[in-house]
Amino acid sequence: MLIPIYPASPLGFSEGGRFFYEKQFLPLLVEIGFQPLDPWRMTDQCLLDEASATPYGIEQREKWRFVNQIIGRNNTEAIQKSAILVAVLDGVDVDSGTASEVGYGAALGKPVIGYRGDFRLSADNVGSTVNLQVEYFIRLHGGEVVTTLVELRSVLVRWHEMLRNRHP
C-alpha cells in the first residue's frame, strides 16, 4: 500500500539539491513504500518557464504572482492529502517555505519527520537542533529530527508500518 508523503524542502532550487533530491531522497521514500506528493513537479513547468522568460519588470512580476498562487495552492492541497510529511532542515536556518509547510502540516495533525544532514549549528539554544518552533511542530504529533539518512530510513520505515496498520 502506497502511503502519501509530502517532502518539504528547498532542494529544488539548486542543481546540487535537485540531484540529491531526485537520486537519493525521493527514491528512499518510494523504496520504503511511500508515494511522494512532489511539490517540485506539481506545477506545470511551462508556467514556470514562461514567467522566467518574461523580461524583467511589471509584466514578469505579475506573471510570477499568478504562478506563485498556483504553486501555493498545489502545495497546500498536497499537504492536505498526505498522511505524513518529511522535511529537509538543512541550511544555516531552516528554509522559510519548508518551515511554513511543517507548521501547516502540524496544524492539520500530520506527523512530521525532520532530516538535518547539515552539521552546522542552527538552533536557538542547546536544547534544539533547529529553530525551536519548527522543532516543536515536528515533535507535536510524534515526529522527530534525525541527522543521517540511515536514521531517516529507520524512522520512516517505522512510520510506514504504523500508518499502514491504521489504514489497511
mmCIF file of the C-alpha atoms, coordinates in Angstrom:
data_MODEL
# 
_entry.id   MODEL 
# 
loop_
_atom_site.group_PDB 
_atom_site.id 
_atom_site.type_symbol 
_atom_site.label_atom_id 
_atom_site.label_alt_id 
_atom_site.label_comp_id 
_atom_site.label_asym_id 
_atom_site.label_entity_id 
_atom_site.label_seq_id 
_atom_site.pdbx_PDB_ins_code 
_atom_site.Cartn_x 
_atom_site.Cartn_y 
_atom_site.Cartn_z 
_atom_site.occupancy 
_atom_site.B_iso_or_equiv 
_atom_site.pdbx_formal_charge 
_atom_site.auth_seq_id 
_atom_site.auth_comp_id 
_atom_site.auth_asym_id 
_atom_site.auth_atom_id 
_atom_site.pdbx_PDB_model_num 
ATOM 1   C CA . MET A 1 1   ? 0.000  0.000  0.000   1.00 0.00 ? 1   MET A CA 1 
ATOM 2   C CA . LEU A 1 2   ? 1.458  3.331  -1.049  1.00 0.00 ? 2   LEU A CA 1 
ATOM 3   C CA . ILE A 1 3   ? 1.101  5.960  1.644   1.00 0.00 ? 3   ILE A CA 1 
ATOM 4   C CA . PRO A 1 4   ? 1.141  9.607  0.504   1.00 0.00 ? 4   PRO A CA 1 
ATOM 5   C CA . ILE A 1 5   ? 4.037  11.624 1.911   1.00 0.00 ? 5   ILE A CA 1 
ATOM 6   C CA . TYR A 1 6   ? 4.819  15.294 1.381   1.00 0.00 ? 6   TYR A CA 1 
ATOM 7   C CA . PRO A 1 7   ? 8.560  16.022 1.041   1.00 0.00 ? 7   PRO A CA 1 
ATOM 8   C CA . ALA A 1 8   ? 9.059  19.612 2.216   1.00 0.00 ? 8   ALA A CA 1 
ATOM 9   C CA . SER A 1 9   ? 12.420 21.033 1.209   1.00 0.00 ? 9   SER A CA 1 
ATOM 10  C CA . PRO A 1 10  ? 14.303 23.789 -0.562  1.00 0.00 ? 10  PRO A CA 1 
ATOM 11  C CA . LEU A 1 11  ? 16.229 21.187 -2.599  1.00 0.00 ? 11  LEU A CA 1 
ATOM 12  C CA . GLY A 1 12  ? 14.600 22.053 -5.927  1.00 0.00 ? 12  GLY A CA 1 
ATOM 13  C CA . PHE A 1 13  ? 16.188 25.494 -6.021  1.00 0.00 ? 13  PHE A CA 1 
ATOM 14  C CA . SER A 1 14  ? 19.746 24.347 -6.804  1.00 0.00 ? 14  SER A CA 1 
ATOM 15  C CA . GLU A 1 15  ? 21.355 21.905 -9.199  1.00 0.00 ? 15  GLU A CA 1 
ATOM 16  C CA . GLY A 1 16  ? 23.107 20.009 -6.386  1.00 0.00 ? 16  GLY A CA 1 
ATOM 17  C CA . GLY A 1 17  ? 19.959 19.969 -4.297  1.00 0.00 ? 17  GLY A CA 1 
ATOM 18  C CA . ARG A 1 18  ? 17.898 18.628 -7.191  1.00 0.00 ? 18  ARG A CA 1 
ATOM 19  C CA . PHE A 1 19  ? 20.468 15.879 -7.779  1.00 0.00 ? 19  PHE A CA 1 
ATOM 20  C CA . PHE A 1 20  ? 20.294 14.705 -4.138  1.00 0.00 ? 20  PHE A CA 1 
ATOM 21  C CA . TYR A 1 21  ? 16.501 15.076 -4.098  1.00 0.00 ? 21  TYR A CA 1 
ATOM 22  C CA . GLU A 1 22  ? 15.919 13.083 -7.277  1.00 0.00 ? 22  GLU A CA 1 
ATOM 23  C CA . LYS A 1 23  ? 18.687 10.461 -6.929  1.00 0.00 ? 23  LYS A CA 1 
ATOM 24  C CA . GLN A 1 24  ? 18.627 9.732  -3.197  1.00 0.00 ? 24  GLN A CA 1 
ATOM 25  C CA . PHE A 1 25  ? 15.822 11.394 -1.269  1.00 0.00 ? 25  PHE A CA 1 
ATOM 26  C CA . LEU A 1 26  ? 12.757 10.559 -3.395  1.00 0.00 ? 26  LEU A CA 1 
ATOM 27  C CA . PRO A 1 27  ? 13.976 7.016  -4.205  1.00 0.00 ? 27  PRO A CA 1 
ATOM 28  C CA . LEU A 1 28  ? 14.367 6.371  -0.469  1.00 0.00 ? 28  LEU A CA 1 
ATOM 29  C CA . LEU A 1 29  ? 10.736 7.352  0.123   1.00 0.00 ? 29  LEU A CA 1 
ATOM 30  C CA . VAL A 1 30  ? 9.499  5.187  -2.755  1.00 0.00 ? 30  VAL A CA 1 
ATOM 31  C CA . GLU A 1 31  ? 11.616 2.206  -1.674  1.00 0.00 ? 31  GLU A CA 1 
ATOM 32  C CA . ILE A 1 32  ? 10.016 2.297  1.790   1.00 0.00 ? 32  ILE A CA 1 
ATOM 33  C CA . GLY A 1 33  ? 6.522  2.318  0.255   1.00 0.00 ? 33  GLY A CA 1 
ATOM 34  C CA . PHE A 1 34  ? 5.560  5.969  0.264   1.00 0.00 ? 34  PHE A CA 1 
ATOM 35  C CA . GLN A 1 35  ? 4.048  7.866  -2.639  1.00 0.00 ? 35  GLN A CA 1 
ATOM 36  C CA . PRO A 1 36  ? 5.781  11.261 -2.685  1.00 0.00 ? 36  PRO A CA 1 
ATOM 37  C CA . LEU A 1 37  ? 3.432  14.143 -3.446  1.00 0.00 ? 37  LEU A CA 1 
ATOM 38  C CA . ASP A 1 38  ? 6.319  16.038 -5.001  1.00 0.00 ? 38  ASP A CA 1 
ATOM 39  C CA . PRO A 1 39  ? 5.880  19.809 -4.757  1.00 0.00 ? 39  PRO A CA 1 
ATOM 40  C CA . TRP A 1 40  ? 8.612  20.340 -7.344  1.00 0.00 ? 40  TRP A CA 1 
ATOM 41  C CA . ARG A 1 41  ? 6.541  18.556 -10.000 1.00 0.00 ? 41  ARG A CA 1 
ATOM 42  C CA . MET A 1 42  ? 3.003  19.726 -9.228  1.00 0.00 ? 42  MET A CA 1 
ATOM 43  C CA . THR A 1 43  ? 3.072  22.954 -11.179 1.00 0.00 ? 43  THR A CA 1 
ATOM 44  C CA . ASP A 1 44  ? 3.221  22.869 -14.961 1.00 0.00 ? 44  ASP A CA 1 
ATOM 45  C CA . GLN A 1 45  ? 6.821  23.567 -15.996 1.00 0.00 ? 45  GLN A CA 1 
ATOM 46  C CA . CYS A 1 46  ? 5.531  25.667 -18.910 1.00 0.00 ? 46  CYS A CA 1 
ATOM 47  C CA . LEU A 1 47  ? 4.100  28.195 -16.423 1.00 0.00 ? 47  LEU A CA 1 
ATOM 48  C CA . LEU A 1 48  ? 7.444  28.454 -14.626 1.00 0.00 ? 48  LEU A CA 1 
ATOM 49  C CA . ASP A 1 49  ? 9.384  28.759 -17.881 1.00 0.00 ? 49  ASP A CA 1 
ATOM 50  C CA . GLU A 1 50  ? 7.030  31.432 -19.190 1.00 0.00 ? 50  GLU A CA 1 
ATOM 51  C CA . ALA A 1 51  ? 7.328  33.531 -16.028 1.00 0.00 ? 51  ALA A CA 1 
ATOM 52  C CA . SER A 1 52  ? 11.123 33.151 -16.035 1.00 0.00 ? 52  SER A CA 1 
ATOM 53  C CA . ALA A 1 53  ? 11.418 34.075 -19.715 1.00 0.00 ? 53  ALA A CA 1 
ATOM 54  C CA . THR A 1 54  ? 9.342  37.247 -19.393 1.00 0.00 ? 54  THR A CA 1 
ATOM 55  C CA . PRO A 1 55  ? 11.591 40.328 -19.425 1.00 0.00 ? 55  PRO A CA 1 
ATOM 56  C CA . TYR A 1 56  ? 12.259 41.827 -16.015 1.00 0.00 ? 56  TYR A CA 1 
ATOM 57  C CA . GLY A 1 57  ? 9.634  44.344 -14.978 1.00 0.00 ? 57  GLY A CA 1 
ATOM 58  C CA . ILE A 1 58  ? 5.971  44.709 -14.101 1.00 0.00 ? 58  ILE A CA 1 
ATOM 59  C CA . GLU A 1 59  ? 4.755  42.026 -16.514 1.00 0.00 ? 59  GLU A CA 1 
ATOM 60  C CA . GLN A 1 60  ? 7.204  39.465 -15.096 1.00 0.00 ? 60  GLN A CA 1 
ATOM 61  C CA . ARG A 1 61  ? 6.227  40.367 -11.530 1.00 0.00 ? 61  ARG A CA 1 
ATOM 62  C CA . GLU A 1 62  ? 2.540  39.888 -12.358 1.00 0.00 ? 62  GLU A CA 1 
ATOM 63  C CA . LYS A 1 63  ? 3.206  36.538 -14.063 1.00 0.00 ? 63  LYS A CA 1 
ATOM 64  C CA . TRP A 1 64  ? 5.167  35.331 -11.037 1.00 0.00 ? 64  TRP A CA 1 
ATOM 65  C CA . ARG A 1 65  ? 2.396  36.483 -8.689  1.00 0.00 ? 65  ARG A CA 1 
ATOM 66  C CA . PHE A 1 66  ? -0.057 34.397 -10.708 1.00 0.00 ? 66  PHE A CA 1 
ATOM 67  C CA . VAL A 1 67  ? 2.264  31.343 -10.760 1.00 0.00 ? 67  VAL A CA 1 
ATOM 68  C CA . ASN A 1 68  ? 3.058  31.731 -7.050  1.00 0.00 ? 68  ASN A CA 1 
ATOM 69  C CA . GLN A 1 69  ? -0.646 31.401 -6.237  1.00 0.00 ? 69  GLN A CA 1 
ATOM 70  C CA . ILE A 1 70  ? -0.819 28.168 -8.241  1.00 0.00 ? 70  ILE A CA 1 
ATOM 71  C CA . ILE A 1 71  ? 2.302  26.791 -6.556  1.00 0.00 ? 71  ILE A CA 1 
ATOM 72  C CA . GLY A 1 72  ? 0.993  27.684 -3.098  1.00 0.00 ? 72  GLY A CA 1 
ATOM 73  C CA . ARG A 1 73  ? -2.409 26.115 -3.765  1.00 0.00 ? 73  ARG A CA 1 
ATOM 74  C CA . ASN A 1 74  ? -0.855 22.945 -5.218  1.00 0.00 ? 74  ASN A CA 1 
ATOM 75  C CA . ASN A 1 75  ? 1.436  22.528 -2.221  1.00 0.00 ? 75  ASN A CA 1 
ATOM 76  C CA . THR A 1 76  ? -1.395 23.190 0.224   1.00 0.00 ? 76  THR A CA 1 
ATOM 77  C CA . GLU A 1 77  ? -3.571 20.530 -1.408  1.00 0.00 ? 77  GLU A CA 1 
ATOM 78  C CA . ALA A 1 78  ? -0.705 18.022 -1.396  1.00 0.00 ? 78  ALA A CA 1 
ATOM 79  C CA . ILE A 1 79  ? -0.050 18.590 2.313   1.00 0.00 ? 79  ILE A CA 1 
ATOM 80  C CA . GLN A 1 80  ? -3.764 18.070 2.971   1.00 0.00 ? 80  GLN A CA 1 
ATOM 81  C CA . LYS A 1 81  ? -3.709 14.771 1.024   1.00 0.00 ? 81  LYS A CA 1 
ATOM 82  C CA . SER A 1 82  ? -0.562 13.458 2.687   1.00 0.00 ? 82  SER A CA 1 
ATOM 83  C CA . ALA A 1 83  ? -0.532 11.081 5.632   1.00 0.00 ? 83  ALA A CA 1 
ATOM 84  C CA . ILE A 1 84  ? 2.870  12.318 6.812   1.00 0.00 ? 84  ILE A CA 1 
ATOM 85  C CA . LEU A 1 85  ? 5.482  14.950 5.957   1.00 0.00 ? 85  LEU A CA 1 
ATOM 86  C CA . VAL A 1 86  ? 9.248  14.643 5.774   1.00 0.00 ? 86  VAL A CA 1 
ATOM 87  C CA . ALA A 1 87  ? 11.132 17.940 5.929   1.00 0.00 ? 87  ALA A CA 1 
ATOM 88  C CA . VAL A 1 88  ? 14.713 18.680 4.919   1.00 0.00 ? 88  VAL A CA 1 
ATOM 89  C CA . LEU A 1 89  ? 16.036 21.098 7.545   1.00 0.00 ? 89  LEU A CA 1 
ATOM 90  C CA . ASP A 1 90  ? 19.492 21.796 6.089   1.00 0.00 ? 90  ASP A CA 1 
ATOM 91  C CA . GLY A 1 91  ? 20.968 25.262 5.783   1.00 0.00 ? 91  GLY A CA 1 
ATOM 92  C CA . VAL A 1 92  ? 22.132 27.975 8.130   1.00 0.00 ? 92  VAL A CA 1 
ATOM 93  C CA . ASP A 1 93  ? 18.484 28.279 9.114   1.00 0.00 ? 93  ASP A CA 1 
ATOM 94  C CA . VAL A 1 94  ? 15.511 26.160 8.061   1.00 0.00 ? 94  VAL A CA 1 
ATOM 95  C CA . ASP A 1 95  ? 14.149 27.373 4.734   1.00 0.00 ? 95  ASP A CA 1 
ATOM 96  C CA . SER A 1 96  ? 11.138 29.624 5.353   1.00 0.00 ? 96  SER A CA 1 
ATOM 97  C CA . GLY A 1 97  ? 8.906  27.745 2.905   1.00 0.00 ? 97  GLY A CA 1 
ATOM 98  C CA . THR A 1 98  ? 9.835  24.423 4.481   1.00 0.00 ? 98  THR A CA 1 
ATOM 99  C CA . ALA A 1 99  ? 9.157  25.868 7.941   1.00 0.00 ? 99  ALA A CA 1 
ATOM 100 C CA . SER A 1 100 ? 5.734  27.051 6.738   1.00 0.00 ? 100 SER A CA 1 
ATOM 101 C CA . GLU A 1 101 ? 4.912  23.615 5.355   1.00 0.00 ? 101 GLU A CA 1 
ATOM 102 C CA . VAL A 1 102 ? 5.980  21.972 8.629   1.00 0.00 ? 102 VAL A CA 1 
ATOM 103 C CA . GLY A 1 103 ? 3.723  24.336 10.578  1.00 0.00 ? 103 GLY A CA 1 
ATOM 104 C CA . TYR A 1 104 ? 0.769  23.796 8.252   1.00 0.00 ? 104 TYR A CA 1 
ATOM 105 C CA . GLY A 1 105 ? 1.163  20.028 8.350   1.00 0.00 ? 105 GLY A CA 1 
ATOM 106 C CA . ALA A 1 106 ? 1.361  20.070 12.150  1.00 0.00 ? 106 ALA A CA 1 
ATOM 107 C CA . ALA A 1 107 ? -1.742 22.283 12.328  1.00 0.00 ? 107 ALA A CA 1 
ATOM 108 C CA . LEU A 1 108 ? -3.586 19.628 10.314  1.00 0.00 ? 108 LEU A CA 1 
ATOM 109 C CA . GLY A 1 109 ? -2.446 16.956 12.767  1.00 0.00 ? 109 GLY A CA 1 
ATOM 110 C CA . LYS A 1 110 ? 0.062  15.339 10.399  1.00 0.00 ? 110 LYS A CA 1 
ATOM 111 C CA . PRO A 1 111 ? 3.202  13.706 11.769  1.00 0.00 ? 111 PRO A CA 1 
ATOM 112 C CA . VAL A 1 112 ? 6.391  15.374 10.538  1.00 0.00 ? 112 VAL A CA 1 
ATOM 113 C CA . ILE A 1 113 ? 9.847  13.822 10.356  1.00 0.00 ? 113 ILE A CA 1 
ATOM 114 C CA . GLY A 1 114 ? 12.728 16.284 10.107  1.00 0.00 ? 114 GLY A CA 1 
ATOM 115 C CA . TYR A 1 115 ? 16.014 15.398 8.406   1.00 0.00 ? 115 TYR A CA 1 
ATOM 116 C CA . ARG A 1 116 ? 19.064 17.572 9.042   1.00 0.00 ? 116 ARG A CA 1 
ATOM 117 C CA . GLY A 1 117 ? 22.172 16.160 7.395   1.00 0.00 ? 117 GLY A CA 1 
ATOM 118 C CA . ASP A 1 118 ? 23.888 19.555 7.740   1.00 0.00 ? 118 ASP A CA 1 
ATOM 119 C CA . PHE A 1 119 ? 26.403 19.509 10.613  1.00 0.00 ? 119 PHE A CA 1 
ATOM 120 C CA . ARG A 1 120 ? 26.367 23.271 11.187  1.00 0.00 ? 120 ARG A CA 1 
ATOM 121 C CA . LEU A 1 121 ? 24.712 24.551 14.331  1.00 0.00 ? 121 LEU A CA 1 
ATOM 122 C CA . SER A 1 122 ? 21.317 26.073 13.594  1.00 0.00 ? 122 SER A CA 1 
ATOM 123 C CA . ALA A 1 123 ? 19.343 26.109 16.818  1.00 0.00 ? 123 ALA A CA 1 
ATOM 124 C CA . ASP A 1 124 ? 18.061 28.812 19.131  1.00 0.00 ? 124 ASP A CA 1 
ATOM 125 C CA . ASN A 1 125 ? 19.817 27.152 22.067  1.00 0.00 ? 125 ASN A CA 1 
ATOM 126 C CA . VAL A 1 126 ? 21.425 23.851 23.079  1.00 0.00 ? 126 VAL A CA 1 
ATOM 127 C CA . GLY A 1 127 ? 18.005 22.289 23.674  1.00 0.00 ? 127 GLY A CA 1 
ATOM 128 C CA . SER A 1 128 ? 17.094 22.075 19.995  1.00 0.00 ? 128 SER A CA 1 
ATOM 129 C CA . THR A 1 129 ? 18.609 21.014 16.685  1.00 0.00 ? 129 THR A CA 1 
ATOM 130 C CA . VAL A 1 130 ? 16.910 23.694 14.572  1.00 0.00 ? 130 VAL A CA 1 
ATOM 131 C CA . ASN A 1 131 ? 14.623 26.659 15.230  1.00 0.00 ? 131 ASN A CA 1 
ATOM 132 C CA . LEU A 1 132 ? 12.713 25.798 18.397  1.00 0.00 ? 132 LEU A CA 1 
ATOM 133 C CA . GLN A 1 133 ? 9.277  26.485 16.904  1.00 0.00 ? 133 GLN A CA 1 
ATOM 134 C CA . VAL A 1 134 ? 9.961  24.333 13.836  1.00 0.00 ? 134 VAL A CA 1 
ATOM 135 C CA . GLU A 1 135 ? 11.221 21.545 16.078  1.00 0.00 ? 135 GLU A CA 1 
ATOM 136 C CA . TYR A 1 136 ? 8.179  21.918 18.340  1.00 0.00 ? 136 TYR A CA 1 
ATOM 137 C CA . PHE A 1 137 ? 5.837  21.429 15.376  1.00 0.00 ? 137 PHE A CA 1 
ATOM 138 C CA . ILE A 1 138 ? 7.848  18.403 14.216  1.00 0.00 ? 138 ILE A CA 1 
ATOM 139 C CA . ARG A 1 139 ? 7.565  16.763 17.629  1.00 0.00 ? 139 ARG A CA 1 
ATOM 140 C CA . LEU A 1 140 ? 3.921  17.819 18.197  1.00 0.00 ? 140 LEU A CA 1 
ATOM 141 C CA . HIS A 1 141 ? 2.430  14.659 16.666  1.00 0.00 ? 141 HIS A CA 1 
ATOM 142 C CA . GLY A 1 142 ? 5.224  12.209 17.464  1.00 0.00 ? 142 GLY A CA 1 
ATOM 143 C CA . GLY A 1 143 ? 7.752  13.233 14.842  1.00 0.00 ? 143 GLY A CA 1 
ATOM 144 C CA . GLU A 1 144 ? 11.451 13.626 15.415  1.00 0.00 ? 144 GLU A CA 1 
ATOM 145 C CA . VAL A 1 145 ? 14.572 15.178 13.943  1.00 0.00 ? 145 VAL A CA 1 
ATOM 146 C CA . VAL A 1 146 ? 17.216 12.825 12.573  1.00 0.00 ? 146 VAL A CA 1 
ATOM 147 C CA . THR A 1 147 ? 20.693 13.629 11.296  1.00 0.00 ? 147 THR A CA 1 
ATOM 148 C CA . THR A 1 148 ? 21.594 10.773 8.940   1.00 0.00 ? 148 THR A CA 1 
ATOM 149 C CA . LEU A 1 149 ? 19.928 9.037  6.021   1.00 0.00 ? 149 LEU A CA 1 
ATOM 150 C CA . VAL A 1 150 ? 20.263 5.738  7.902   1.00 0.00 ? 150 VAL A CA 1 
ATOM 151 C CA . GLU A 1 151 ? 18.258 7.193  10.804  1.00 0.00 ? 151 GLU A CA 1 
ATOM 152 C CA . LEU A 1 152 ? 15.763 8.711  8.369   1.00 0.00 ? 152 LEU A CA 1 
ATOM 153 C CA . ARG A 1 153 ? 15.197 5.344  6.718   1.00 0.00 ? 153 ARG A CA 1 
ATOM 154 C CA . SER A 1 154 ? 14.670 3.643  10.063  1.00 0.00 ? 154 SER A CA 1 
ATOM 155 C CA . VAL A 1 155 ? 12.179 6.255  11.322  1.00 0.00 ? 155 VAL A CA 1 
ATOM 156 C CA . LEU A 1 156 ? 10.256 6.322  8.046   1.00 0.00 ? 156 LEU A CA 1 
ATOM 157 C CA . VAL A 1 157 ? 10.031 2.507  7.930   1.00 0.00 ? 157 VAL A CA 1 
ATOM 158 C CA . ARG A 1 158 ? 8.552  2.587  11.451  1.00 0.00 ? 158 ARG A CA 1 
ATOM 159 C CA . TRP A 1 159 ? 6.064  5.319  10.471  1.00 0.00 ? 159 TRP A CA 1 
ATOM 160 C CA . HIS A 1 160 ? 5.129  3.491  7.274   1.00 0.00 ? 160 HIS A CA 1 
ATOM 161 C CA . GLU A 1 161 ? 4.252  0.415  9.334   1.00 0.00 ? 161 GLU A CA 1 
ATOM 162 C CA . MET A 1 162 ? 2.175  2.438  11.787  1.00 0.00 ? 162 MET A CA 1 
ATOM 163 C CA . LEU A 1 163 ? 0.314  4.289  9.040   1.00 0.00 ? 163 LEU A CA 1 
ATOM 164 C CA . ARG A 1 164 ? -0.273 1.113  7.032   1.00 0.00 ? 164 ARG A CA 1 
ATOM 165 C CA . ASN A 1 165 ? -1.755 -0.579 10.091  1.00 0.00 ? 165 ASN A CA 1 
ATOM 166 C CA . ARG A 1 166 ? -4.090 2.382  10.684  1.00 0.00 ? 166 ARG A CA 1 
ATOM 167 C CA . HIS A 1 167 ? -5.469 2.241  7.141   1.00 0.00 ? 167 HIS A CA 1 
ATOM 168 C CA . PRO A 1 168 ? -5.231 -1.358 5.874   1.00 0.00 ? 168 PRO A CA 1 
# 
